[in-house]
Amino acid sequence: MIRFDYIPYPLWRRDMPAPLRPLARTLLRPFYPLDAETQPPTTPDALADYLARWRLLPQGMTRDDARCGMAADGAAIARAPDYPPPPHSVPIRLSAQWEPMERILLTFPVLYPPLWAAHARMIAAITPVADVTVFVPAQAWASAIRFYLHTHGVHDLSRVEFLELPTDDIWVRDYGPFVGQDDDGNQAVVNARFEPLAAYPQAQDDAAAARWAAHAELPTLTFDFLTEGGNYWSDGAGTLIVSDEMLARHSDMTQADIARKLREAFAFEKLIVLPRLLREETGHIDLLCKLCDAQTIFVNQPNGALNDERLRAAADTLRRERNAQGQPYTVLPLPFPRLYYNWGIYPVWRSYTNSLTVNGRVLVPIFGVAEDAEALDIYRRAMPQHTIIPIDCRLTANGGGAVHCLTKEVPAGRPAFVRNS
């Protein structure tokens, strides 16, 4: 199936012959606020114009109402430092998502106005139970986003921290910091190398983990290994689950080599490798399965199309496997909507496993399809002690991900340093 939907990706930055760049920008300008990338709005007037131009004002609100609202917001925000964080040399334990979380990190989609609503829904769902740090490329954006959140259901902005931290894209799951704990329960960070796509610049994304760690004053282990956060599930008790994309990415390494390399950064006992999805650009595990708890795992069920054999193989592997504690898995199938091609070019996979568990809540992506109701019902039955919150991800899926890809958790733990007052 072919569709023609919005593409939340920086197409204007794609590597192309120089003569084609002006034409590309001209064609893309009606869909993306390209000027705001290099010249972001800095005054209440300019911010109000931006919100009005891109239809981000609530129904019935005038541009002048928005300007007055943002003019009253004089709060300054911190800027992530450029100096390196304090060093760390000991592997960290990656917490399970059902453990206590301190905060969630997001990169706000300032250049993708149609995605503002999805991010507001996520922030509204998270702030009752955890703090949120929002990365923005320039300070003035914070006023516009605070105003937008206030008018779109985020009632406690005191739990939302804005941080000036420029990035190349919005998929913080992949380039953001791996935050975990050392043997003493102190928070620490692993900063892995991030550069998976040759066609797009990603230097700012690659720098984001270290800059956030320096801002948070957390010791950081620099991990010279190309990997992304979307390819990890941890049960917090010695088991890591990844896809074989890691083997494909590092074709000169065996699975045993990969496990040894990962142990330089992460403390775990058992590595489980599952087959990645075909014709899916990331190859990440979070589009294939999701850990509900240490013994229960969702896996996408075959849908009569491409990847059926791989999905059956993943489920069969997990039924045979044991976690690091020797416990068997219960495998629960989730519906898996059929693939479509956006603009006939980009394969779009809509996966309900791409959810976020945070402090008794589960933010589950929905896609405006019949399978939504079944997926939510399965979540409610499998995780009855959690509040299940649907998040409309119809547009975000066209960029390759949903809730999990757009968030990165910071587990609770003892700060390694006492911060200056």
Secondary structure, 3 states (H helix, E strand, C coil): CEECCCCCCCHHHCCCCHHHHHHHHHHHCCCCCCHHHHCCCCCHHHHHHHHHHCCCCCCCCCHHHHHHHHHCCCCCCEECCCCCCCECCCCEECCCCCCCEEEEEEECCCCCHHHHHHHHHHHHHHCCCCEEEEEECCCCHHHHHHHHHHCCCCCCHHHEEEEECCCCCCCHHHHCCEEEECCCCEEEEEEEECCCCCCCCCHHHHHHHHHHHHHHCCCEEEEEEECCHHHCEECCCCEEEEECHHHHHCCCCCHHHHHHHHCCCECCCEEEEECCCCCCCCCCHHHCEEEEECCEEEEECCCCCCCHHHHHHHHHHHHHCECCCCCECEEEEECCCCCEEECCCEEECCCCCCCEEECCEEEEEECCCCHHHHHHHHHHHHCCCCEEEEEECCCHHHHCCCCHHHCEEEECCECCCCCCC
